[in-house]
Amino acid sequence: MEFTRRALGAALATGLATPAFAQGAAWPNRPVRLISPFAPGGPQDVPARYFVEYLTPRLGQPVVYDSRAGAGGQLGMQHVAQATDGHTFLITSNSIATLPALRRDLGFDPFTDLLPVTIVTEAPLVYCVRANGPADLAAFIARAKEAPGRISVGSSGIGSATHLASAFLMQKAGIDLLHVPYRGAGLIMTALLGGEIDAFVGDQSLALEHIRAGTIRPIGVTTATRAPLLPDVPAIGDVVPGYAVPFWFGLFAAKQTFPEAIQRMNAELAPLTAPTSDIARRMAERGSVLVLSGPAPLEAKLRAEVAQWRVVVQAAGITVE
């Protein structure tokens, strides 16, 4: 009884809600919900569905995966931020770092209403041109400087990760590209192959088939280092200093989640980082790295990128409805 009173006092002193604290060492004591703020079928599905199968027997409670899409991910993020059961988690892309720059009223604060759990995966986006396009990134930049606003690059929509990757490139390289938004990466690739646009930026797993067929040419990847699946393609930062836009997914918890729950999740997931684990191999085949870093690196990444994208979005004058 004395332990319970001391623990309850400590929880209240740190501002933790009673429902989250009451879980104590028994967490989880009900089903765990894993929320995606995007429609089913996206890249988040691969690690998320694996986590469901992997964690359910280890946590002793069902892990339920649910998509709550809308407003570029805002609705699903807001849903988790407002959860009070201490069993609700969010798996989201780095759109959680771009939305604060794009929308005035998110309905939640990613720093105060969500708790970082771990970086899940990190992967490059890849810039591609048609086979008869510029030979490399330097030639692409040179051509863009010769014809400001006339070299077109497709994106998955205004304010999307691919749009912002191009906006950042324009600012770092001192070029002006023509942004052409599409409703999905598949349509961008079709437009590139059909000669409607000059460049594609997107998921390398979508581009690989066409790269290997020789119908498109990769000229740069957006991560700070070269991509394992495209070892001959330079990182854009090698040509444009200071440029790095990794595409990542992170796991967050609602703010009332007891710290022990976050520790438990990281402890259960830690063995998956072994290169021989099934999910690590599966992600590597898609060109992603399974990171599972713990809370601190995710918090640091979120803070750095929120600040970065606010500057990029303001400089580019990007607005979303």
Beta strands, then each sheet from edge to edge (+ up, - down):
strand 1: 32-36
strand 2: 63-67
strand 3: 88-93
strand 4: 114-123
strand 5: 125-130
strand 6: 152-155
strand 7: 178-181
strand 8: 199-203
strand 9: 216-221
strand 10: 247-254
strand 11: 289-290
sheet 1: 2+ 1+ 3+ 10- 4+ 11-
sheet 2: 7+ 6+ 8+ 5- 9+
end
